Amino acid sequence: MNEPEAIQAMLAAKTIAVIGLSEDASKPSHYVSAFMQAQGAKLLPINPAIDSVLGEKAYPSLTALPEKPDVVNVFRLPRFIPEIVDEMIALGLNKLWVQQGIVNLEAAAKAEAAGIQVVMDRCIMVEKRFQP
């Protein structure tokens, strides 16, 4: 978990599924995603409560996505991480970024055992800003 090589690979992602992306511009999920979009990433918002955000159609789940994302970026409470990991395993997705302040070590261990690279409790925007 949090290996420098995994972080660098995920920061180079072209397509990012963002679970929990909010329409509220004051929420981290919104402004972090807007930053990543401004850096050239295509966003695939995952939020069953909204139709679209940041100019992109929103989807109810990873399973509903029209394409496979390079990275799954999560802005949900720790208790939701296990079901996200299960869905990623079922879909063959292999890069999971869990945002700063969100930790579920059991889910991270399960993900890694299934071959998923995991970055947890780190902010993708901060890492992108300060990458070498």
LINUR-V621997 format. One record per residue. N is the residue number from 1. D_LAST is the distance of its C-alpha to the last C-alpha in Angstrom with 2 decimals. Layout:
# LINUR-V621997
N_D_LAST / N_D_LAST
This chain:
# LINUR-V621997
1_20.01 / 2_16.42 / 3_15.30 / 4_11.55 / 5_12.54 / 6_14.43 / 7_11.83 / 8_9.51 / 9_12.88 / 10_14.04 / 11_11.22 / 12_12.23 / 13_15.81 / 14_18.14 / 15_20.90 / 16_20.77 / 17_24.04 / 18_24.07 / 19_26.88 / 20_28.40 / 21_27.08 / 22_29.34 / 23_30.94 / 24_30.72 / 25_28.01 / 26_27.93 / 27_26.86 / 28_23.30 / 29_23.82 / 30_24.60 / 31_22.03 / 32_19.07 / 33_20.43 / 34_21.06 / 35_17.44 / 36_16.38 / 37_19.32 / 38_18.28 / 39_14.95 / 40_17.32 / 41_18.15 / 42_21.87 / 43_23.29 / 44_26.22 / 45_27.60 / 46_29.69 / 47_32.26 / 48_35.98 / 49_37.05 / 50_35.70 / 51_36.18 / 52_32.98 / 53_30.00 / 54_27.43 / 55_29.56 / 56_29.36 / 57_32.28 / 58_32.05 / 59_33.24 / 60_35.07 / 61_33.22 / 62_30.87 / 63_34.05 / 64_34.90 / 65_31.76 / 66_32.59 / 67_29.57 / 68_27.35 / 69_23.97 / 70_20.77 / 71_20.03 / 72_22.47 / 73_21.13 / 74_23.79 / 75_25.07 / 76_28.38 / 77_30.14 / 78_29.78 / 79_33.28 / 80_32.25 / 81_29.47 / 82_32.05 / 83_33.59 / 84_30.23 / 85_29.48 / 86_32.99 / 87_32.53 / 88_29.26 / 89_31.11 / 90_34.03 / 91_31.93 / 92_29.80 / 93_26.47 / 94_23.88 / 95_20.76 / 96_21.34 / 97_19.11 / 98_21.26 / 99_20.25 / 100_20.09 / 101_23.59 / 102_24.93 / 103_25.81 / 104_28.27 / 105_27.93 / 106_30.94 / 107_29.55 / 108_26.19 / 109_28.27 / 110_30.38 / 111_27.46 / 112_25.93 / 113_29.46 / 114_29.69 / 115_26.56 / 116_24.28 / 117_20.67 / 118_20.34 / 119_17.78 / 120_19.98 / 121_20.07 / 122_16.50 / 123_15.78 / 124_14.01 / 125_13.64 / 126_12.11 / 127_9.55 / 128_8.91 / 129_8.89 / 130_6.36 / 131_3.79 / 132_0.00
